């Protein structure tokens, strides 16, 4: 009797054309597909077309030589966490037609990138948006910038942006063993294209793609869903709106003729975010001063307290100590560090000339010294 039921179930599965997925060594590892033919583009679009829920999203990153309007896009990684698939779209091989090949309902990848149906998550969308607009006339829309989610959710200073590696380390989204493996793969991938490590930028255009480079590309998107979940849970409605508005500003700025893909000012977050906590502190101090004034007028403050409330009281005067032997150069260096932290008319005024950092490598956040144009 039981055997009869088993046979019937198997026949029903075959009738429905269902199959059991092949077991994987690590069930958390996404399936990676290199998309380098028209048929594979259509297959990828079928998966993207299946995303119907408003909560369904894709996580995107791009790689290339001088990834910007001045360079090229070699690869686009698209992670679909709902089905644990990562597509690496080979733009070097397919060229512009990759964005125009129609899928289900005649929908193209250009339609998806520019449409509002599917939410696209990037980590620092600025140069990606710049490159894809300048090179392929695609205006990214309905974008969430995970880097801005982190900055908006941060309790401390919001002045300096964080890179992807710093975010993963800070939030501890990986176990120690997985984190070490991720770092190893990222380092091996970087050694392929970083000239200072014996690599070459043109490795992005070599076919077939080296496995180390594929692993590097996967690492840029694989853990973005976990990070975005953490940051979104911390945000209130105010900061959600701030992150959304700033992402839109980044997209708009990236299409501007004056947009600069590199520059040390890119390490800074929005200026109004950096000073928001200072403004809140000033408002609190103002309220306290007003309340103290009202109490004083009503005679609620003693003469002793009022006598020490003046601005000239010696006990609260700031005293700066300089160690013996420190010259003007040391004082100037201290002033530069202070201006970097406290702010000035030029947000980068506290940086020395040799610290010409640009936030263009998502792995460390400081690519002026090691990225040299490869993003």
NORPE-V448246 format. One record per helix or strand. SS is the DSSP state (2 for helix, 1 for strand). FROM is the first residue (numbers start at 0). LEN is the number of residues. If there is no record, write none. Layout:
SS:FROM:LEN, SS:FROM:LEN
This chain:
2:1:14, 1:30:5, 2:37:12, 1:56:7, 1:64:1, 1:74:6, 1:84:6, 2:90:9, 2:103:3, 2:108:6, 1:118:4, 2:125:11, 1:142:3, 2:145:8, 1:159:1, 2:163:8, 2:175:18, 2:194:3, 2:200:5, 2:210:11, 2:223:11, 2:236:18, 2:263:4, 1:267:1, 2:270:4, 2:275:22, 2:302:5, 2:313:3, 2:327:15, 1:373:1
